[in-house]
Amino acid sequence: MIPSILLLDKPRGLTSFQLVDTVKRKFKLNKVGHTGTLDPIATGLLILLLEEATRFAEFFVRLPKTYITKIVLGAITDTYDAEGTILERRDVNVSCEDVAKLLPNFTGRILQKPPPYSAKKVGGVRAYELARKGLEVPLKPVEVEVYSAKLLECNLPQVVLEFEVSGGTYIRSLAHDIGLALRCGAYVSELRRTKIGDFSVSMALSYERLNSLEDLWGVIIPIWEAMSFLPAVSLRTKEARLFRNGAKIRAEAKHYGYVRVFWDEEFLGVGLLEGGFLKPYRLMPLK
């Protein structure tokens, strides 16, 4: 199996880990990883990295993500979604216009506290494991970026919102904080990830289609093509040999930052262009 990615449309009720495990077992792969967890309640785009493509997970994690979510106003739950226990009910004394006017306050760089029931680690333990035991989860706020927030539908007490966000942003926390700002509380009842970077859920395999496949040929994307969001640099034979052995080489850079590096048509890995040099960053294993 060539290092590649697989785009899946995750169904509701399954965890991201279950999909990873399904693909690994069904197609007898050594390594499978994902690039951003989706909660069991969520559906939508999941990018799986196959075999040595797992070396490049961080570049997909950094890509912006787009979500469409249905939020219910008038209640607060312990998980910030419909799967949790309702802690408090409040009257909904707001209008659709109030919701629309509030959304710009939740765009740009913001500090966000992850939900207590999340995969964040606290002292090496997943936050949700502590929360399930009734223990206090001391999660610190982290800086995230919300590129856009749109009101798509409003049928109070339910609203449908679309967010484009940086990696690591919790839509459940956004919903919770919006509910607090409206003074009526809110939680997520539906959540769907529609895009990661330029990858759309319309490009993804359904779970049913995945289960019907005998092999993955024709549905995977080679890692060097999947990472086309990074510029490409071609090396000569001597430069390629040095680069593969971990040496930095002089480069007259048209680009700065991370680049895909090739020798002829062979993908060598990702390099970092800075200070007039091309430095190895994540390399493919030597054949």
Protein Blocks (a to p, Z undefined) as FASTA:
>chain_A
ZZddddddddehiafklmmmmmmmmnopabdcdebdcdfkbgcjddddehjllmmmmmmm
mpccdddddddehiacfkopakbccfbdcdddbdfklmmmmmmmmgcjddddddfbdcbd
eehiafklmmmnopacdddddddddfbdcdfbdcdfbdcddddddehiafklmmmmmmmm
nonopadfbdcdfbgcjbcfklpccfklmmmpmbfghjaccfklmmmmpccddddfklmm
mmmnopacddddfbgcjddddehjbcfbjcddeehiacdfbdcddZZ
